Amino acid sequence: MKITQTPLVLLALGLTPLCILPAQEKELIDALTRIDSKGKGNAEAVQVWSAIEKLNASSIPGLLQAMNKANDLGDNWIRAAISEILSRSEKRFPQKQVLSFLENQENSGSSRKLAFEILRENKPALASSLVPNFIDDREPTLRRLAVGELLTSARGSKDTTKAAALFEKVLQKGREVDQIKEASNALEKGGRKVDLQSLMGFLPEWKTIGPFDNTGRQGFGKPYPPEQEIDLDAGYQGKNDKVKWSAFSTSDPFGMLDVNKQYGEVKEVLAYAYTTFDSDSDQVAQFRIGSKNAWKLWVNGKLLFARDEYHRGKTRVDQFVIDGALKKGSNEILVKVCQNEQTQSWTKQWEFCLRITDPTGTALHSRDTSNK
Amino acid sequence: MKALILSILLLPFSLFGNWLSFRGDAGNGSIPDKLSPNVGTTGKTSWRIDLPGRGLSSPIVAGNLVFVTASSGPKEETLHIMAFEIKKGKKAWERKFKATGRTVCHEKTCVAAPTMASDGKLVVAQFSSNDVFCLNLKGNLKWLRGLTYDYPNAANGLGMSSSPVIAGEVVIAQVENDAESFTAGLSLANGSTLWKKERPRGANWTSPAVIGNGGKQQVLLQSMKGLAVIDPKNGKDQWKYEEGASTIPSSTVAGHTILVPSNGLTALKARADGRSHTQIWRDNKLGPGTGSPTISGDMLYVVNKANVLTCAKIETGEIIWRMRLKGPMSSSPVATREHLFVFNEEGLGQVVEIGPEEGKTVASVDLGETILCTPAVSGGALFVRSDKSLWRLSE
C-alpha cells in the first residue's frame, strides 16, 4: 500500500509541499526502478536524476515504496536519492510514515532496513527502542540487531543460569553464523551439547563418486556421466580406475564434507556428491554452500551456480548464498567439487558444506530420515 | 578586476594541491610540492578523525576536500564514501550504499580496498564487491554500477583491490580474477559500458595506470601474463609486453619509461608510434614486495619483501644505495625530491632522506594502528588512514 501525503500532514511536519510535478516524480521513480544489469537504464536515470534537487523529505515514503520494486542497483540509486534529500532537510522527515513503513513486514527487507537507518541516524532513541521488536523479523539484518542485544546481555550477565537462558534464546532466534557460533560455544563451555548440524540445516548424508580426472583444471567444464544421469548402481571410468557411488557422511558440526577422507589427498581430480531433500511444500529456498575448491551445484537437474576458483581463502559457512526453489516431495541435489594441481600445504583441502534455508535464513529440514 | 575576483574565488583551490588517484595524479608516488620531513600528529594543522568502517583504500584530495571509502557491517555490506574538509577534518558529506557483489575477503583486507579516482570535478569509488559509484564533489550521485551484479562470477575469494583510473571521459574498472576476468571502460558521463575486455583468468590485485595525456592517453593493464597497453576509448590493445608480471605491486610510469614488476623490475620505453615498446633494462634485485615502485626525479625506489629500500637510476637500473626499513610493509612509498615517506603495517611512518649516495632515516611518526594504505599528499600534509582513523599529518 502506497502511503500518500496530505497537505495537513506536511504542514504539521514543517515540510513544504512537493515542488516537483507528480509526473516528474513518477518519471524519476520509473527510471530508477527500470535500472537493470550491465548499465541498462543508466543513461535514462542520469537524464532525469536532476529532479532529485526539487524533492524534499515528504518524498521519502514514496521513494521507500519504490525500493520495494527495485532490484539491488535501483535500490542503491534510491538510497542515494534519499540520502541527498535528507542531507538538505535538516533532520526533518516524515517520521510517522517512515516508522509505519518499517513496521510493515510486507515491504522489502532492504527498504525497511533503510527506514530503520533513517530513524537511527535522526532519532536514535526511538530507533534503539524498536530493536527488541526485530527478534522474529523476516529481514535478517534487522533480526540480527535484536539477537545482538541478547548476546550483549548474555555476555554481561554474572548469573550463569540467566546467561545460559539468553544464549539458548540466541540459538533459537539467531540466523547468522557468527551469532549462533558464539552462543553455541558459550553453552558448550557449560556442558550443553548443541547439535549445530541440525540447528543450521546442514546436509550431512551423501552418496559420492570419484575421483574423475581434473588434469589442467579441465574437468570442471567436462560433463562426466553423473551430470547426465543419476544412477546410484552404475559404475564409470574414473581418473585411474572404475568408480562407483558409495555412502559418505559427516559428523562435522558445520556439515563439512572432507572429500580427501573418501579418496585420499589426491590432486587434479573431482568428485560428485548426491543427496535428496524431502520438502513439505513447494517453496523458495536458499542453497548456502561453502567451498574453497571449484564447484557446481544442481538442484533437480538445474544448474544453480558454478564457481571456478581454487584456494582463494578458506572454506566458510554460507560463503555463497544462492536463491533457488524446492518442490514438494523429493528434491535431487548434486554437487561437483574439484581439486586442482597446487601442492602448497594450504591447498590440500577438498571439501564443501551445504545447508538449505528459507529467505530469512531459517534452516529447512528434510522430511526423510537422512538429512533431517 | 574581474580576474582578481576570479582569483580570489579560486583561492581555496590553490591552497591545496590535488592528489587525484592511487599514488597521486601521476600514479607514481612522486610529490610535486614541498613536504616537511617533520610531519606528525601534533602539528599545528594536524587532525585525526574516526572512520565508520574498515578500509585500506588510500585517501585522495580534490579541491579542499579529502575523500576516502570504508566498509562496515557484519558482512562489510555497507559501503561508505566520505568527504572531509582538508583544514579541520570536518565531515562535508557521507553517502552509504549496499554492496551488490560479494563481500567475502581475507581478514587482512576488506571491501574498501581500492582507492578512489577523480578528474577534479567528479569522484569515482570502486569496492571489492565491484560496485562502482560516481559522485560530484558535493556528494551527489552521478551514476552507479554493480559489476558483480552484472557478472556474478566476477569475484575473488580473497578480495579485490584494483583502483579505478579516469582517462579522458572513460572510467577504467579492472575486475580481474580466477573465474570471470575482465576490465571495463565505463562512460564517465553516465556509467554505461563503452567496452568490456576479456582479461587473463587469475587473481590480480594490481591497478591500471595512465600514460600520456590529452587525446593520446593510453592505459596499462598489468596481469600475470605481462602488460597490455590499451586505448581507453575502445579497450583495444596498442602493444603488449608478454613476459609475465606481478599480480600485487603495480607498474609505475616515469615519463616515457614504464617500470614493470616483472622478473624483478623491468623498464620499458614506449615508442613514439604508441604501438610498440623497447626494453631498456631488467634487474631481478629490484623486485618490489607488496608496495609499488616510487619515483623521485631521476631515481626510482622500491621496498622489497625483506623491507630493504633500494634506490636506483630510472634510466639504467643502476643501484645506487640500499637500506633496511622497519617492516612489514604493505603500502607504497611517496617521495619529494628530498625525502621518502613510507608506513609499515604497524603504523610506523618512516621518513628517509634520499641523498645521492645514501638513504638515512631522519624522522618517524608512530600512529599505533595498522596502516596498509599509501599516503596522499596535499598542502604540506600527509593524509593516512587505518581501519578506524583518518589523519592529517602536518609540521
Interface residues (C-beta under 8 A of the other chain):
Chain A: S37 K38 G39 N42 A43 A45 V46 W49 I52 N71 D72 L73 D75 N76 W77 R79 A80 A81 S83 E84 S87 S110 E117 T141 R144 E176 D178 K292 F305 A306 R307 D308 E309 Y310 R312 G313 R316 Q319
Chain B: G73 P74 E77 W93 R95 K96 F97 K98 T100 V104 C105 H106 D131 G139 N140 L141 K142 W143 L144 R145 G146 Y149 D150 P152 N153 A155 N156 G157 L158 N177 D178 A179 L186 A189 N190 G191 S192 T193 A203
